[in-house]
Amino acid sequence: MNNFSDTNPSLNLSPELVGQGQRSLKLLIFSVGQLNVALSVDIVKKVVDYTTIYSSGLNHMGLARVDDREITVVDLHKRLFNASQPMPSNSRGYLVIARNSVGETFGILVSKSPILLDLPISQIRTLPESYRRSDTLEIASHVTVIPQKEGSLTVFILDADRIVAPVSGVIGTFPNLSPL
């Protein structure tokens, strides 16, 4: 059975790469509520301390200034559970800075420090498309189960293009805003 799929460009598990000897995948794993989710480190730029996020509060998207640029910030907890990500009282949280398939940078709000794991590709399975279409976890493309001392840890691997949809084309320029 072929467990690999190229439906998630942010997760490079194509059979060609596996055939070339890619035997593992590095993942940045973090919690969203009771769920454990991950991004491939190939698309993660960095993890930074929480910064002010500007948002109307009406949806799961916001805006933050990171490295002298404005980026879209996604509150996955709000997107999945319709409630903002609770932050621990001793920490303000973090932003995982990543990019989608067209290179648009975005942040994901996380409450606890993410962890880095190198997992064998043989442990990663593609989620059925029918599941993705019918569940709030449509942003996940793959799943893995990581054995632990007490039980196991199920991790849903996210598809960056389903978190922040790629937008192609040139953004319009502003008219000259210099004072008269």
N, C-alpha and C positions, 0 to 999 in steps of 0.2 A: 504494500500500500504506500502510495506517495503522500507524505504528510506535508510537503512543501507547497507553497503557493506564492506567486508573485503579485498577488492582489494588493499587497501593502508595500509600496515602494520604500517606506521608511524602515522596513524590516527585510534585510537582504538574505532570504533563505532560498534563493532560486536553486534548482537542481544543478545548474552549471557550477555555481560556487561550491556547493557541497561536493560535487565531483572533483573539484580542484583541491580538495583537502580541507575546506573549512569545516572544522569539527565542533566548534563552539561559538557562542554568541555572548557578548558582554551586554548585560542589561542593568539599567539603573532602576531599582525597585523602590516604590513608595506606597504609602497607604492613602486611600480615599475612603473615609468612613471605615467600614469593616472589610472593604475590598483591598486587595493588593494588586497594584498595576505596575507596569514597567514600560520604559522606552529603550530602544536600542541606543547604546552609547554613540553609535555612528551619527545620530541626529542631535544628540545633546551637546550644546555648546559649553554650558557651565551651570553650576548651582550657586545662587547668590542669596544673601540674607534678604528677608522680606523688605520690600520698599512700599511706599504709599501707592495704592491702586485707586484710580478714579473710575467710578462707575455710577450709573443711574440706579443700580440695585434691582432693576427690573428683569435682568437676565443674568447669565453666567459669564458674560464677557466684561472686561474692564481694560484699562489702559494704565501703563506704568512707564516711567522713564528709567531706562537701564543703559549704561554706557553712552550717555548723551543722545539716546534715541528713544522714541516712543514705540512700545511694543504692545501687542494685544496680550492680555492675561486672561487665562481661562480658570474659573473655579469649577473644577470637575465635580466636586461634592454638590454644588448647586445644580449643575447640569444633570447629574445622575439622580439626586435625591430631593431636588427642589428646596434645598436649605444650604446656606453658606457653610463653608468649611470651618468647623470649630477649631480655634487655636488654643494650645496649652497655655496656661497662665504664666509659665516661666520662659516662654519663647514666643516670638512673633511669627515664626515660620520661615519658609524659604520659597524661592521661585526657581523652578527647574526651567532653564532657558534652552529651547530646542528650535528646530526649523522643520518646515514641511517640505514636500517634494519640489516646490518652486523656490525654496530658499527663504521664505518668509519666516522671520524670527518671532517666536511667541513664548510666553511663560505659562507655567502651570503652578498654581498655588498649592503648596504642601505644608502640612503642619509639623512634620517630624523630618529629621535628616534622612535623605534617601540612602540606600545601600547599593553597592556595586557587586554584581555576581557574574561569573563566567559560567554559562550553562552549556552542556552538550546539546547540539542541535537535535539529537535523537529524542530529547525530552520535550521538544516543542511541537505542538499540534495546531493545525489550522482550525479555526472555529467555522462551523457550517454557515454558509451565507444566509440560510433561512433563519438561523438564530440571530445573526447580526441584524437582519431586517426587522425582527420582531421584538427586540429587547433594547432597553436603555443602554446596554453595553455595546451598541452598534459601533462604538469607537474602538473596540478591541478586535484584532484580527487573528490573534493566536493565543494559546493558553499553555501553561506549563505547570507541572506539579513538582514541587521541590521537597524531597524527603528531609525530615528533621528528626531530632531525637524524640520529640513527643508529637507524633502525627505527621502532617505534611502541610505545605504552604502552597495554595493555588494562586497563581499569578496570571493576570490577564495582560497581554502585551498589546499596547495601544498603537493605533494607526494614526500618525500625525496628521494625515490629510483628512481624517474624519473628525479631528479635534478642531483644526483650523483649515477650512477648505482652501485649496489653492486658488488664487485669483491671478489670472494672466492678464497681460496688457499693461499699459503705462498709466500710472496715476496722473491725473491732470495737474498742471502747474498752477500756482497761485498767481494772480495778477500782481503787478508791482505794488507792494504795500508800503513803500517808502513815504515819509511825510512830504506833503506838498511844499 
